[in-house]
Amino acid sequence: MVNLSLYTVRAVVMLDSEGNRLLAKYFTRGQNTAGYKTAKEQKKFESELFAKTRKSTSEIILYDGQTVLFKYVNDVYFYLVGSPEENELLLSSVLNGLVEAISILLKHNIDKRSLLDNLDMIVLVMDEAIDDGIALETDPNVIASNVSKRGVDTIDVSLSNLNEQTIMDAYKQAKERFNLALLR
């Protein structure tokens, strides 16, 4: 019987077109294997993985006893590593959600330079989608909304009704807010 676990992702790796690391996050919690703990082991794994996948046309491979899904966009390779027993469709939806959320946030301009310029946002995307190896979210719109500064949840409801107010009502409301701010 297969041991079921919420820990589905072992690593997320982003490499440039020459195999150099742009960003990598390895998860060892909940894994019964030692994983890639040292930077030397990680670098070796990444270089061998890049050599194996750079000419490949498939999106899923079994490498080093792990299921690896990858996607190549412009000059960036996105890798998602899971256990060999893991559901490939789940891993695929996590990877697609990550890539699409990054694409939304970077205005469909995914390349090495834009990834490095917006590294903080990319790390937040990874954190929104995967927490310590557990896949939390796969919908790219939700991930992008949670990461962006102006998410759907942060819009002030009273400002959304501004077009329904008269100028005098808007002036009164602004005056009240100003007075409340002064009293604090």
N, C-alpha and C positions, 0 to 999 in steps of 0.2 A: 504494500500500500504506500502511496506517495505521501510524504509529509507535507501537509498544506501549511502555507505561511503567507503573511502579508508582505514579507520582505521579498520583493520581486526583482528589484534592480540591484545589480552589484557595482555598476560603474556607468558614468556618463562621460564621454571623452569627445573633445572637439579638436581636430587637427587641421592644419593648413594643407595646401596642395603638395607640399614637400615633406609632409609627415611630422612637422614640428607641432608641439603641443600649444594650443591656444588656451584651452581650459579643460580641466579634468577633475572629476569628483568620484572618489571610490568609497563604497559603503561596505563595511565589514560586519555591522551589527546584524544579528539574526542569521548569519551565514555560518554553516558548519565547516567551511574551509578557511584556511588562513588568509587567502586573498593576496593582494599585492600591497604589502605594508610599506616597503621602502621605496624611495624615489627611483632607485636603480631598477628594481623589479617592475615598477610602473612604466618607466621609460623603455625597458626591454619589451614589455608586453605591447606598448603602443607602437613601437617601430616594427615589430613582427606583424602586428595586426594591420598596419598600414601597408606593408609589403604584400600581405595576403589579399587585401581588398582593393588596392588601387586600380587594378585591371579587371576586377570582377564586375559582372553585370547583374548578379543577384543582390538581393537586399538582406538576406538572412544567411548566416553561415554558422557552423559549429566549429569553434576554434578554442583550443587549449581546454577542452572539457566544458565549455560555456557556450550559450547561445548568444550570438552577436548580431544585432541588427544595425544597419548603417544606411546613411543617406548622404549623397554628395550634392551640395548646392553651391554653384559658382566655384569658389576656390576653398570651400570648407567641407570637411568630412565630419559628420555627426555619427557617433557610435553610442549604442545602448547595449550594455552587457547584462545578461541574466543567467540564471542556472539552466542546465540542459533540460530539466523537466518543466521549465516555465512555459506558459502559454504564449506562443509567438504572436497571436493576435493582440493580446494585452500589451506586450512589449512594443508591438508596432503602433498601437494607438497612443502609447506614452511618447514614443519617439516622434510620431507625426504631430502630436499636440505641442511638444517642445519646439519643433522646427517651425510650425505654423505660428505659434505665439511670438517667437523671435522675429519671424517675417512681418507680422502685424506691427510689432513695436518698432522695427527698423524700417517701416514703410516699404516693405517688399524689396529691400536692398541688402541682402545677406551676402557679405563678403568679409574677408579677413580684416580689413581696415575698420569697417563699421562695427564688427564684433569687438575688436580691441578698444575702440572708442567708447563703446557702450557696455563695457564689461560688467559694471555694477548691475545694470538692468538684466543682463544675461544670467548672472548668478541668481538674481531674484526670480527669474523665470524657472530656473532649475529648482530652487527652493519651493516655489509654489506648486510645481508638478510632482516633485519627489522629495520626501522627507525621510532621511536616513535609510533609504532603500525601499520605502513604501510608496507606491504610486498613489498620489492623492487626487490628481486632476488630469484629465486628458483633453478637455475642451479648450482649444486655443483662445477662443474669445474670452472665456472666464479667466484664464491665466493672464492674458494681456490686460484685462480690465483690473485684476488685482495688483498687477505690477505697475501699471501706469499711474501717474500722479493724479490724473483726473478720471478715476474709475467711476463706474455707474453708481456705486453706493455712496460716493462722496459729494454728489451734487446737492447743493442746498435747495430744498424744496421751495422755500419762499422766493428764491431768485428765479425758479422756473416759472412762477406765476407772474413775473414782472410785466410781461406784455399784456396781462389782463388788468393791470392796475392803471389808474389815472396818474397823471404826474403829481397831483397833490397827495394822493395816497402813498406814492413812492417816496415823496419828500418827507411825509410824516414818519414813515417806517424808518427811513435813514436817520432822521433826527432822533427817534427813540433809541435806535441802536447806538448812535454816537453818545447820547446821554448815559446809557447803560455802561458803555465802555469807559466813560469818564468816572463813573461812580465806583468802578472796581478798583 
